[in-house]
Amino acid sequence: MIHWRRGFVSAIRSTRPGYTEVEVELDEALPGSQVTAIRAIAYTDAIGHPQIDDTVIVNVSALAKRLGTGGFGLIVALPDALPADPPNGPGHLVKDRYSPLQTMVLGVDDQESDHHAVLTEAERLERMPVLVADLHSALPAVIAGIRSVDPSLRIAYVLSDGAALPAPFSKAVAGLKDAGWLTGSISTGQSWGGDLEAVTIHTGLLAARHVMEADITIVAQGPGNLGTGTKYGFSGLVTGDHLNAAALLDGVPVGVLRMSNADARGRHFGISHHTLTALTEIARPGVQVPVPDFSTLTEAELGEMDPDPRVVEGIMSEQLERLSMHDLLDMDLTGLWAGLGTSPVGLSTMGRRLPADAASFLAAAAAGRHAAELIRV
């Protein structure tokens, strides 16, 4: 199940809170290759801070399988430099349960938490807009759309456990927080490492509203979504459940369309089959679904996009008919292209940058704009 290697740290590449990327020289080459020099990630809150020449134990399975999203190893331990025991303190929520790296955290909903009493009483989101996206790459674009209406709004990010479990893996979340675009993050389920920890999406949403005092919350899995090309075999299917959770708690569920005007795979062209399946078969009717109106883009803006996002309009009309049980809202895109250009973190989805898949980011920004406009009403 796991390809193990031992090696030593040859260089430190980068570091940010909870995360350090290093270069490792392996004692034994990767399977079926002569490669011994790799990039590797250390989640420092879990395994400590690697230094040059430290011996490391590395999980190299993703590299051995040559996965497109697995261009690094994962440091599991520093056997000769184990970190000290954490200080005694409250918290008994176990994340990544019964894996070799299960970790214990203080949950915001934990009985030992200062916020337990608040969350014991809280059952409503008080009509807070909850934007639910399939891909992590939508996060900065959604926030750009929110900020086009009101940059002072407090925005929380709720991380599900559909993809990357460690919150520090997201360079986008760190950059958005540093820039003041994001108030904070809440890791839920088996995910860990957010500013707050919660057991479920439900308590994560309630904590966003009543502890983090968010005006708007965005729910999305971390980087590294899983898809199999089958109807139900993709990690983003749970977006339907997350929209239902928002409705149950008296929030306003807003579905972020996963779109592409550049994906060569037909199932993801226009509105992705991931979105269509989650919204038609999992989410309950009545979700607010902002739909980008590409006719509101200027010729100058369109000239910066390649390919032209309007190429999806033909197939979109048929796809939108399948979503007729929801509230479809045509969204004017005026100003959003410029707003996307101000993002403090890079915009990229499935390896495509902003100009190469404009529909993806404009759809996300349109959803953010709509959520912010709900608050102004």
C-alpha positions as CSV (number, residue, x, y, z in Angstrom):
1,M,0.0,0.0,0.0
2,I,2.8,2.4,0.8
3,H,6.2,2.9,-0.8
4,W,8.7,3.8,1.9
5,R,12.1,5.3,1.6
6,R,14.7,6.7,3.9
7,G,16.9,9.7,3.0
8,F,18.3,12.9,4.3
9,V,17.4,16.6,3.8
10,S,19.6,18.2,1.3
11,A,18.0,21.7,1.1
12,I,15.1,23.7,2.5
13,R,12.9,25.0,-0.3
14,S,10.2,27.0,1.4
15,T,8.3,27.3,4.7
16,R,5.1,28.8,6.0
17,P,3.0,28.1,9.2
18,G,2.6,24.4,9.6
19,Y,4.4,23.5,6.3
20,T,7.9,23.1,5.1
21,E,9.0,21.9,1.7
22,V,12.5,20.4,1.4
23,E,14.7,18.5,-1.0
24,V,15.5,14.9,0.0
25,E,18.2,12.6,-1.3
26,L,16.9,9.1,-1.0
27,D,19.0,6.1,0.0
28,E,17.2,4.0,-2.7
29,A,15.8,5.2,-6.0
30,L,12.1,5.4,-6.7
31,P,10.6,2.2,-8.0
32,G,11.4,1.6,-11.7
33,S,13.7,4.6,-12.0
34,Q,17.1,6.1,-11.2
35,V,15.6,9.0,-9.3
36,T,16.9,9.6,-5.8
37,A,16.4,13.4,-5.5
38,I,12.9,14.4,-4.7
39,R,10.8,17.3,-3.2
40,A,9.1,16.4,0.1
41,I,6.6,18.0,2.4
42,A,6.8,18.1,6.2
43,Y,3.7,19.1,8.2
44,T,5.7,20.7,11.0
45,D,2.9,20.7,13.6
46,A,2.8,16.9,13.3
47,I,6.4,15.7,12.7
48,G,8.6,18.7,13.7
49,H,10.9,21.0,11.7
50,P,13.3,19.3,9.4
51,Q,16.8,20.7,9.1
52,I,19.5,20.1,6.5
53,D,21.2,16.7,6.9
54,D,18.3,15.3,9.1
55,T,17.4,11.7,8.4
56,V,13.8,11.4,7.2
57,I,11.3,8.6,6.6
58,V,9.3,9.4,3.5
59,N,6.1,8.1,1.9
60,V,6.9,8.2,-1.9
61,S,3.8,6.3,-3.1
62,A,2.5,9.2,-5.2
63,L,5.8,9.6,-6.9
64,A,6.1,5.8,-7.4
65,K,2.7,5.9,-9.2
66,R,3.6,9.1,-11.1
67,L,0.4,10.8,-10.1
68,G,-0.1,14.2,-11.7
69,T,-0.9,15.9,-8.4
70,G,1.7,14.0,-6.4
71,G,5.0,15.6,-7.4
72,F,6.4,15.3,-3.9
73,G,7.1,12.9,-1.1
74,L,5.5,13.1,2.4
75,I,7.8,13.1,5.4
76,V,6.4,10.7,8.0
77,A,9.0,11.1,10.7
78,L,12.4,12.6,11.6
79,P,13.6,9.4,13.5
80,D,16.7,11.1,14.9
81,A,15.0,14.4,15.7
82,L,11.6,13.6,17.1
83,P,9.7,16.6,18.4
84,A,9.0,17.0,22.0
85,D,5.6,15.9,23.4
86,P,2.9,18.5,23.1
87,P,2.1,20.4,26.3
88,N,-0.7,19.1,28.4
89,G,-3.9,20.8,27.6
90,P,-7.5,20.4,26.6
91,G,-8.8,18.7,23.4
92,H,-9.6,15.1,22.6
93,L,-10.8,15.3,19.0
94,V,-8.8,12.7,17.0
95,K,-8.4,13.5,13.3
96,D,-7.2,11.1,10.6
97,R,-8.3,8.4,13.0
98,Y,-6.4,5.2,13.3
99,S,-4.0,6.1,10.6
100,P,-0.3,6.1,11.6
101,L,-0.4,9.9,11.8
102,Q,-3.6,10.4,13.7
103,T,-3.5,13.6,15.6
104,M,-5.4,15.0,18.6
105,V,-6.8,18.5,18.5
106,L,-9.0,20.9,20.5
107,G,-12.2,21.1,18.6
108,V,-14.3,24.2,18.7
109,D,-17.2,22.0,19.5
110,D,-15.2,19.9,22.1
111,Q,-16.5,19.9,25.6
112,E,-13.3,21.4,26.8
113,S,-13.5,24.3,24.3
114,D,-14.2,27.8,25.4
115,H,-16.8,27.9,22.6
116,H,-18.6,24.7,23.6
117,A,-21.4,26.6,25.3
118,V,-22.0,28.8,22.3
119,L,-22.2,25.8,20.0
120,T,-24.4,23.9,22.4
121,E,-27.0,26.6,21.9
122,A,-26.4,27.6,18.3
123,E,-28.6,25.8,15.7
124,R,-29.1,28.5,13.1
125,L,-26.9,30.4,10.6
126,E,-29.3,33.3,10.6
127,R,-29.5,33.3,6.8
128,M,-25.8,33.5,6.3
129,P,-24.9,32.8,2.7
130,V,-23.0,29.5,2.3
131,L,-21.2,29.1,-1.0
132,V,-20.3,25.5,-1.8
133,A,-17.7,24.7,-4.4
134,D,-16.4,21.4,-5.8
135,L,-12.8,22.5,-6.4
136,H,-10.4,24.2,-4.0
137,S,-9.2,26.4,-6.9
138,A,-12.6,28.2,-6.8
139,L,-11.8,29.7,-3.4
140,P,-9.8,32.9,-4.3
141,A,-12.1,33.6,-7.3
142,V,-15.2,33.3,-5.1
143,I,-13.7,35.8,-2.6
144,A,-12.8,38.2,-5.5
145,G,-16.5,38.2,-6.4
146,I,-17.5,38.9,-2.8
147,R,-15.0,41.8,-2.6
148,S,-16.3,43.3,-5.8
149,V,-19.4,44.2,-3.7
150,D,-18.0,44.8,-0.3
151,P,-14.3,44.2,0.7
152,S,-15.1,44.6,4.4
153,L,-17.2,41.4,4.7
154,R,-15.8,38.7,7.0
155,I,-15.3,35.5,5.1
156,A,-14.7,32.1,6.6
157,Y,-13.5,29.0,4.8
158,V,-14.7,25.6,5.9
159,L,-12.4,22.8,4.7
160,S,-14.1,19.4,4.1
161,D,-12.2,16.1,4.2
162,G,-12.8,15.2,0.6
163,A,-9.2,15.8,-0.6
164,A,-6.1,17.2,1.3
165,L,-6.6,16.6,5.0
166,P,-3.9,19.0,6.3
167,A,-5.1,22.6,6.0
168,P,-1.4,23.9,5.9
169,F,-1.1,22.2,2.4
170,S,-3.1,25.0,0.9
171,K,-0.9,27.8,-0.2
172,A,-4.0,29.7,-1.3
173,V,-5.5,29.8,2.2
174,A,-2.2,31.0,3.7
175,G,-1.9,33.7,1.1
176,L,-5.6,34.8,1.3
177,K,-5.3,35.1,5.1
178,D,-2.0,37.1,4.9
179,A,-3.7,39.5,2.4
180,G,-6.7,40.0,4.7
181,W,-9.0,38.5,2.1
182,L,-10.0,35.6,4.4
183,T,-10.9,35.8,8.1
184,G,-10.0,32.3,8.9
185,S,-10.3,28.6,8.2
186,I,-12.2,25.7,9.9
187,S,-11.1,22.1,9.3
188,T,-13.9,19.6,9.6
189,G,-14.3,15.8,9.6
190,Q,-10.9,14.1,9.3
191,S,-9.2,17.3,8.0
192,W,-7.0,19.2,10.5
193,G,-4.9,22.3,10.9
194,G,-7.4,25.1,10.4
195,D,-7.7,28.1,12.7
196,L,-10.5,26.2,14.3
197,E,-11.3,22.4,14.3
198,A,-14.8,20.9,14.1
199,V,-16.3,17.5,14.0
200,T,-18.7,18.0,11.1
201,I,-19.5,20.4,8.4
202,H,-22.6,21.4,10.4
203,T,-20.6,22.5,13.5
204,G,-18.0,24.0,11.2
205,L,-20.7,26.2,9.7
206,L,-22.1,27.2,13.0
207,A,-18.6,28.0,14.3
208,A,-18.0,30.2,11.2
209,R,-21.1,32.2,12.0
210,H,-21.1,32.3,15.8
211,V,-17.4,32.0,16.7
212,M,-15.6,33.5,13.7
213,E,-18.5,36.0,13.2
214,A,-18.4,35.4,9.4
215,D,-20.8,37.3,7.1
216,I,-20.3,34.6,4.4
217,T,-18.8,31.1,4.5
218,I,-17.3,29.1,1.6
219,V,-17.2,25.3,1.8
220,A,-14.8,23.4,-0.4
221,Q,-12.5,20.4,-0.2
222,G,-8.8,21.0,-0.1
223,P,-6.5,20.6,-3.1
224,G,-6.3,17.2,-4.7
225,N,-9.9,16.2,-5.5
226,L,-10.5,12.6,-6.7
227,G,-12.4,11.6,-9.8
228,T,-12.8,8.3,-11.5
229,G,-14.9,9.2,-14.6
230,T,-17.9,7.4,-13.2
231,K,-21.2,9.1,-12.3
232,Y,-20.9,9.0,-8.5
233,G,-17.2,8.2,-8.1
234,F,-15.8,11.7,-7.3
235,S,-14.9,13.3,-4.0
236,G,-16.9,16.5,-4.8
237,L,-20.2,14.6,-4.7
238,V,-20.6,15.7,-1.1
239,T,-21.1,19.3,-2.2
240,G,-24.8,18.3,-2.4
241,D,-24.8,17.2,1.2
242,H,-23.0,20.4,2.2
243,L,-25.7,22.5,0.5
244,N,-28.3,20.5,2.4
245,A,-26.5,21.2,5.6
246,A,-26.6,24.9,5.0
247,A,-30.3,24.8,4.3
248,L,-31.0,22.7,7.4
249,L,-29.2,25.2,9.6
250,D,-31.2,28.2,8.1
251,G,-28.4,29.4,5.9
252,V,-28.7,30.4,2.3
253,P,-27.2,27.6,0.1
254,V,-25.4,29.0,-3.0
255,G,-24.1,26.5,-5.5
256,V,-20.8,27.4,-7.2
257,L,-20.9,26.1,-10.7
258,R,-17.8,24.1,-11.7
259,M,-17.3,25.2,-15.3
260,S,-14.7,25.1,-18.0
261,N,-14.3,26.5,-21.5
262,A,-11.0,24.7,-22.0
263,D,-11.3,21.2,-20.5
264,A,-10.8,18.6,-23.3
265,R,-12.9,16.1,-21.4
266,G,-16.5,16.4,-22.5
267,R,-17.9,15.6,-19.1
268,H,-16.2,18.7,-17.7
269,F,-16.9,21.1,-20.6
270,G,-19.4,23.8,-19.9
271,I,-20.9,22.8,-16.6
272,S,-19.1,19.8,-15.2
273,H,-20.9,16.6,-14.6
274,H,-19.7,16.8,-11.0
275,T,-21.8,19.9,-10.5
276,L,-24.8,18.5,-12.4
277,T,-24.8,15.2,-10.5
278,A,-24.4,16.8,-7.1
279,L,-27.1,19.5,-7.7
280,T,-29.7,17.2,-9.4
281,E,-29.3,14.1,-7.4
282,I,-28.0,15.0,-3.9
283,A,-28.9,18.6,-3.2
284,R,-32.5,19.4,-2.3
285,P,-34.4,21.7,-4.6
286,G,-34.2,25.5,-4.0
287,V,-30.4,26.1,-4.1
288,Q,-29.5,29.5,-5.4
289,V,-27.2,28.9,-8.5
290,P,-25.6,32.0,-10.0
291,V,-25.0,31.6,-13.7
292,P,-22.4,33.8,-15.4
293,D,-23.7,35.8,-18.4
294,F,-20.7,36.0,-20.7
295,S,-22.5,38.5,-22.9
296,T,-21.8,41.2,-20.3
297,L,-18.0,40.9,-20.9
298,T,-16.4,43.7,-22.9
299,E,-14.6,43.0,-26.2
300,A,-11.4,44.1,-24.5
301,E,-11.8,41.6,-21.7
302,L,-12.7,38.8,-24.2
303,G,-9.5,39.6,-26.1
304,E,-7.5,38.7,-23.0
305,M,-9.2,35.2,-22.8
306,D,-8.1,32.2,-24.9
307,P,-10.2,30.3,-25.6
308,D,-13.3,32.5,-25.6
309,P,-15.6,31.5,-22.7
310,R,-18.7,32.0,-24.9
311,V,-17.9,28.7,-26.6
312,V,-19.8,27.0,-23.8
313,E,-23.1,28.8,-24.3
314,G,-24.5,26.3,-26.7
315,I,-24.1,23.3,-24.4
316,M,-24.9,25.4,-21.3
317,S,-28.5,25.9,-22.2
318,E,-29.1,22.1,-22.2
319,Q,-27.2,21.7,-19.0
320,L,-29.1,24.4,-17.2
321,E,-32.4,22.7,-18.1
322,R,-31.3,19.8,-15.8
323,L,-31.0,22.3,-12.9
324,S,-34.5,23.7,-13.2
325,M,-35.4,22.5,-9.7
326,H,-33.0,25.2,-8.4
327,D,-33.1,29.0,-8.5
328,L,-31.0,29.9,-11.5
329,L,-29.8,33.5,-11.4
330,D,-28.2,35.3,-14.4
331,M,-25.2,37.2,-13.2
332,D,-23.8,40.4,-14.8
333,L,-20.0,40.0,-14.9
334,T,-19.1,43.6,-15.2
335,G,-15.9,44.4,-13.3
336,L,-15.3,40.8,-12.3
337,W,-12.5,40.2,-14.8
338,A,-10.5,43.1,-13.3
339,G,-11.4,41.9,-9.8
340,L,-9.9,38.4,-10.5
341,G,-6.7,40.1,-11.6
342,T,-6.3,41.5,-8.1
343,S,-6.1,38.1,-6.4
344,P,-3.2,38.0,-3.9
345,V,-2.7,34.3,-4.8
346,G,-2.3,32.7,-8.2
347,L,-5.5,31.5,-10.0
348,S,-5.1,28.0,-11.5
349,T,-7.5,25.1,-12.0
350,M,-6.5,21.7,-13.3
351,G,-3.2,23.3,-14.4
352,R,-4.9,26.1,-16.4
353,R,-4.3,29.8,-15.5
354,L,-6.9,32.5,-15.5
355,P,-6.8,33.5,-19.2
356,A,-6.8,29.8,-20.3
357,D,-10.0,28.9,-18.5
358,A,-11.9,32.1,-17.9
359,A,-15.3,30.5,-17.5
360,S,-14.1,28.6,-14.4
361,F,-13.0,31.6,-12.5
362,L,-15.8,33.9,-13.7
363,A,-18.5,31.4,-12.6
364,A,-16.9,31.3,-9.1
365,A,-16.6,35.1,-8.9
366,A,-20.2,35.4,-10.0
367,A,-21.3,33.2,-7.2
368,G,-19.3,35.3,-4.7
369,R,-20.8,38.5,-6.1
370,H,-24.3,37.1,-5.6
371,A,-23.7,36.0,-2.0
372,A,-22.4,39.5,-1.1
373,E,-25.4,41.1,-2.8
374,L,-27.7,38.9,-0.6
375,I,-26.3,40.7,2.5
376,R,-26.9,44.2,1.0
377,V,-30.6,43.5,0.4
